[in-house]
């Protein structure tokens, strides 16, 4: 009987489930929203129960659309944002919120409440920090855990389990407490190349609790992504998801890393095996991750990693990123006076706002490359919630230069294109930091919702000088998660084999015209000036008390 595989992706605002056949063809996909709480002080929280319920709704809807029987599913895999889940010994939620609400038991990746704790950890200059580019981010889990210990000690002490969200989902599915190499290495400071946690690190940063309890609450057994967990789906989880008990469950991946797995190993039509070290993965969603694979460890200041087996087993991973990507563009558009008018016009045409703007922009410019000229006099440093890399500066904030009093849709289009250029210039800075430390690639595979945009792809190609390609599938993140299920179910022997068999490359960007390369070079000079202004303004105001 032909088998199908399910991938479940938990993003910042929704869950999605995709059903794929053994060749990686998407048979059905469904989405369900998840609740999120935003509060002052960079607080962003969620509910693990709400997320699990949304996963169940997505899987059930995708299975209904695929019209296949539960016994046809050969395996299931999960990916998620790198958010922190807190449970008690019995698996019940423990609050992470000043509200005291136990349902608010997830500190979301983008929550920056632990910025001060990240600074304290960085001040130790512990050797472990070499493997996060020299500077830990408040987006990672150790600063969040230290914040809980310092500010919500009762919750810290009541916790029986601390999970990365993706590992929570596999625990919920299978009952297994095993953690993925991907999650704990990339976000928890686990040293996969040594196969161990660092007790001296925990002692220096004020979290010796974990070492003294032999890491029972954060993971004592670390396994490769795709490893079959437990006896597969428990009866309870199977009932929730509408699947068969015992369906194999693969160890998880972080969401962007699932996109990398679903993209960089794809067949390119030449018949030759893909060289994953020549291919960058750029996964662009609410945030963006830029991931490079190497055979030997490369230490790039301000870039997370190198992580051994952080994405592709037995290879090293360097992970750059932008804390706000899709979120930055959404914020720019919503802040423009023409947002209501443009949104109404988009609804009338039956498309979303970004598609509406892009169609108008390309029609006016003649092609996606020259559309960037609309942003000649508007410049954006789109770092609304800090710089993830290569500067590792969580205090960076966005700047815009060149605004006028225009409120029409044309003004919004200029701001939109300027925001895309700003993201491209941040991407170029990461790629240049890679290259300066021996990490070089010739092609970039884009995934995530924004990757389907020819305007986005061409601006990225024109700025970086790289060929930009799409995966053949429209859903590389979901495919990467489904690959975990395929490996767990025994369809393929390894992640490497699964990438070669279930994925392929699709459309590539057009070559960059020399005048457009020069245009972006000039705009990048302005981008650097904006960064200088941001740094200078913060320095000038540093000693002034907050109101």
N, C-alpha and C positions, 0 to 999 in steps of 0.2 A: 504494500500500500504506500503511495507517495506520501511523504511527510511534509508538514509545514512547521514553521518556527515563529514564535512571537517575540517581538522586542517591545519593551515598555520603557518609555523615556519620560522622566519627570523634570520639567523645566521650572522656571521661576513662577509662572502664572497658570500652568496647565500641565496635565499629563496626557500622553499620547500612547496608543498601542498600535503596532503594525504587525500584520501577518504576512510572512514571506514564504515562498517555496524554496526548494533546495538550491535553485540557481540564483536566488537573491531577488526574484521578482516580487514586487509588492502586490499582494492580493487584496488587501483591505487595510484601512486606517481609520482610527477614531480618536477624538480628543474630548477631554473633560476639564473644566476649570477647577482650580484649587484656590482656597481662601488664603489671603495674606494680610497681615497687620503691619502698617507703617506707623511709627511714632517718632516724635522729636528725639534728637540725640542719635540719629543714624540707626534706630531700632527697626528691625524687620523680622517678623516672626511668622511661623506657620504651625499647623497641627499635623502630627504624623498620622493620626487616624483619618483626618480629612484627606490626606494625600493617598493613603491606602484605599480608601473608598473610591477616590477618583481613578486610581489605577484599575480597580475592579470594574468600574463603569466603562472605562475605555476598552478594556479587554473584551468584555461582554459585547459591546457595540461592534468592535472590529470583527469578532467571531460571527456575529449575526450577518454583517455585511459580506464576509468571506463565504458564508454558507457552507462551512465544513464542520464535521463532527469533532468534538473534543478529543476523541481517541486518535485523530489525525495529527495532533500537535506533538511533535517529537522533542520539544524543549522550549524553555522560556528564559529570557535574559532581561536584566534590569539595568538601566543607567539613571543617574540623577545628578542634580546640582550638588556641590560639596558643602551641604548644610549639615549642622550638628543636631542630632536627635538625642534626647535625654529620656530614659525610661527607668523605672524602679526595678527591683529584683524580680517582680512578678510580670514585668513587661508592660506595666501601666505608665501613662505619661507623667512626667515630672515637669513642673513649670520652669520656664527660663525667663519668665516675664515679671516685671514689677507689679503687674495686675494680679498676680497670684493664680491666674486661670491655668489649671493643669493641661487644658487642651493646647495651650500655647507652649509647646514643648520642643519647638524647632527654632534654632537661631539660623536664619537664612544666610547663605554665602555672602550676600551683599551687605549684611548688617556690619557696621563698622564701630560698634560699641567698644570693641576691644583694641582700639588704636593705641591707647596708653600701655596696655599689656604687651602689645607687639613691640613697642619701644623698649620696655623693660627686658623682654627676651633678647632683643637685638643687642642691648648693652652688655650682655654676657659674653658676646663674641665667641660662643661655643663652636667647636669644630663642626657640629651637626648643621649649623647654618650655612656652611659651604654648599650644602646640597639643596638650598633654596635661593641660590644666587647671592648669598651673603646677608640677606635681610628677609626675615619672616613677615608675612602680610597679615593684617587683621582679618582677611578673608579666610585664613587657615584655622585649624581647629585648636591648636595649643593656646593662642591668645584668647579664644573664646572660652576655653576651659579654665584658664587662669582668671578671666573676668568672673565666671561663675563662682569660683572659689573665693574671690575677693569681695564680691558684691551680693551673691545669693548663696551663701554658704549652706543654708539648709537644703537647697536643691542639689548642690554639689555632693553633699553627704548622703542624701537620700537616693542618689542615682545608683542603680545596679548595673546599668549599661549605658555607655556613650557610643553612638554609632555615627558614622558618615551616612547620609541619607540613603545612598545606594546599597550599603550593607544592611541598613535597617530593612529595606524592601526584600532582600534575599532571606534575611532572618524571618521576616513575616511570612514569606512564601514557603520556606523549607524547615524552619525551626533551627537552622544551623547558625552557630555563633562565629563561624569562620569569616574572616575579613578578606577583602580583595587586596592583592599587592598594589593595585592601582590606587585605591583610595588612601590606604595608610601611608604609602610612600610619598604620594604627591601632596597630601594635605595634613598628615599627622606626624611627620618627621621620622617615620620608620625607615631604617637603613636596609633596603632590600639587598644591596650588594653584600652586606654582612649578614643578612638574615636575622636582624636583631633590632630591638629598641636600645637606646642609649640611656642607661641609668644616670650617669653623671649629668647629662643634659637635663633630665627631669629634676634632678636635685638643684641644679643651678638656676632653673627658671621658676622654682617654687612649686613644682608639682611632683615632689618626691613620693606623694601618695601612690602614684601609679607604679613606681618601681617597687615600693615596699609591699604592695599587694600583688606583685608579679604580673601586672598588666591585665588582670582579670576583667576590668571594666572597659578596656579599650582594644583587647584582642590578643589572644594567646596563640592562635593558629592562623597564619597568613597563607593564602593560596592564590595561585595564578588565576586571572580572569578566565572564565569558561569552565573552571573546575566544577564537576557535579557536586552539589551540596546536599548532604543528608540523603534521604530516600526520595528526594523530589518534593513535589507539592504535598503539603499536609492535607488532611481531609478538610480542615477548616478553610485553608487558603484556596483549595480547589473549588469548594462550594462558593466562596466569595467571587472567584474569577470565572466560574462557569466552565472549568476545565476538569480533567481527570486526575484523581489522586495519583501521586507517583510520577507525574510529568516531570522530566529532568529540569532542574533549576541550575543555571550557570552562575558562578561567582561574577560579581558586578564590575562595572566601569563607571567613572565619572562621565557626565553627559558629553562634554567636548571630546573626551578620549574615545568614547563610543563612535563619535563622528569621525575621528581620525582612523579608527579601525575600519569603519565602513567606507573610507575614501582612498587612503594612500596605497593600498595594495592592489588596486583594481587593474584588470587587464587593459592594455592600451592598443591592442590590435596587431602588435608586432610579433606576438608569439613568445617573446622573451619574458622571463620572470621580472616582476617589478622590482626596482631598486628603491626600497622605502627610504633609504638615506638621501636620495636625490629629490625627495618629495616633501615639501612642507604641507601640513594640514592647517587650514585657517577655518575655524568653526565660529560663525558669527551669529549670535543670538542676542539675548539681553546684554550679555557681555561678549567678548571675543577671546578665543584662545589661538595662539600661533605655535604650532608644535613641530619640532624637528627631531628626527631620529638619527642616532649615530651608533657606530660600532664600539667606540671607546668613549669614556666620559669626557665631556668638554665643560669647563667651568666658565660661565658667562655672567659677569656681575650684573645684578639687577634682574636676571632671568631665572625663573624657578628651575630647579634641577641642578646637575644632572640626576635623573631618577632611573635606577636600573629596573628594567621591566615595568616601567610606569605606564606604557601603552602597548608597544609591540614586545612580546616576550623575548628575553635575552638581548635586547637592544637597550640603549640609553635614550632618555627623553629629556629635551630642553623645552620648557613651556613658557613662552612669553604670553602676554595678554593685555587686554584693554578692559578695565572694570566696567565701563559703560560703552556699549556699541549700539545695538538696537535701541537700548533705553535712552541713549543720548539723542538719537535721531527723533525718537518719539517725543522727547521733552522739548527739543527745538521746535518741532512742528506745533505742538500743543501751546507753546508760549507765543506763537505768532498771532497777530490780530486777525489774520485771514483764515484761521483754522476752521471756524464754524462754516464760513462760506465754501471753502474748498471741500470740507467733509460732506456738505450737502450736495455739492456737484458730483462728488465721487459716488455717493449713494444713488444719485439719479442715474448714473451710468452703470451701476451694478458692480463696481470695483472698490477695492479698498483705497485709502487715501494715497499711499505711497505708489501704488500702480497708476493711479490717476495722475499724480505729479510726474512720474517718470515718462508716461506716454506723451504728455505735453512737452516735457523738456527735450526728449529725443526728437520729436517732430519738429520743434523749433530749431534745434541745433543741427539736425541732419544725420548725426550718428552719435553713439554713446561716448566716444572719445572726446569729441569737440564740445559735448555738453558741459564739460568742466569749465569752459570759458565763461559760462554764466556767473561763476563765482570769482571772477577776476578781482572785484573790489570788496568782497566780503570774505572774512577769514575767521575760522573757528578752531579753538583749542578745546576739543569736546570732552574734557576730563572732569565730568561733574562729580564723580566720587573717587577721585584720586588717580594716580598713575600706577598701574600694576607693574609695568616694565617698559623700558629698561632702567627707569629711575627709581622704582620701588618707593614712591613717595605718596602715601595715602592722603596727604594734605593738599595736593595739587587740586585746583578747581578750574572750571571752564572759563574761557574768555572769548568774546566776540568783538571783532573790529569791523567797521564799515557799515554799520546800521544807519538807515535813514528813516524818514517818517512814512514811507510807503506801507500800505496795509493790504494791498491787493494780492492775488494769487501769484503773480509774477515775482513779487518780493519774497513770498514764501518759497518759491522754486529756487531762487538764488540762495536762500538760507539753507535749504535742503542740500543742494549741491555742495555748498561750502562745508556743511557738516560731514558729508561723505568724504570730501577731500581731507578734512582734518583727521578722520579715522584712517585714511590711507597713509597719511604722513606719520601717524603713530605706528602703524604697521611697518612702514619703511624703517623707522628707527630701531624696531626690534630686529628686523632682518639684517640690518647693518651691524647691530651688536652681535648677532649670531656669527656673521662672516668675519668680524674682527677677531673672533676666538676660534676660528677653524670650522665653523658649522656652515656649510654651503649647500645650496640646493638650486636647481634650475627651473623647477616647476612647483606651483602652489595649487593644491586641490582645495576648493572652497566647499564648505557645507553650511548647514543652517538656513533659516528662512531667507536671509538677505542674499544668499548665494544665487538664488534664481534670477536676480536682477541683472540684466546685461549692463546697466549703468554702473552698478557697484563693481562688478567684475572688471569692467574696462578701466575704471578709475584706479582700481588696485593694481592692475597690470601696468598701466601707464606710469604710475608712481614708483613701483618697485623694480620695473624692468624684467619681471619674471613672467613666464607663460602662466596664465591662470586657467585651470581646467575645472570642469564640473564632474562629479561622479555620475555614472549613468543613471543611478537611482535618484529620485527626487528626495529620498529620505535616508541619507547616509547615517544619521544618528540612530534612527530606529533600526536600520539594517545592522549596524554595529552591535546593538543590543541583541538582536535576533541571532547574530553569529555566536554569541555566548551560549544561547540555547542550543544551537546546532552542534557546538563542541561538546557541551554537557551531555547531549543526547547521543553522541557517538557518530553523527553523520560525517564529521571530519575529525582528523586526529589532532589538529592544532589550530590556533588562531591564524597562523601563517597560511596554512592550507585553506582555511575557510575564506580568508581575504581573496586568495587567488581564484577560488571557485565561485564565490557568491557576489563579487563586485567587479566593475569595469569602469573605465573612464569614458566621459562623454565629450561635450563641446569644449573647445578651447578659445581663449581670447584672441582677438586680432592683434597683429604686430603694432607696436607703438610708433606713431609718427614723430619725427624728430622735433617738430615744433611743439608738440604736446609734452614731450619729456622736458623741454626747456621751460615751458609754462609751469609745470609742476615743480621744477627745481626752484623757480623764482618764488612761487607761493610757499614753498617749504622754508625759504628764508624768513618770510613773514611769520610763519608758524613758530619758528625758533625765537623770534622777537616776542611773540605772545608768551612763550614759556618763560622768557627772561622777565617779562612784566609780572607774571604770576609769582615767580620767586621773589622778585624785588618788592612787590607789594606786601607779601607775607612777612618778609624781613623787616620792612618799615613799620609794620603794625604789631610785631611780635610782642613787644613789651607793654602794649596798651591793654588794660584790663577789659575783659568782655562785659558788656552791659547786662 
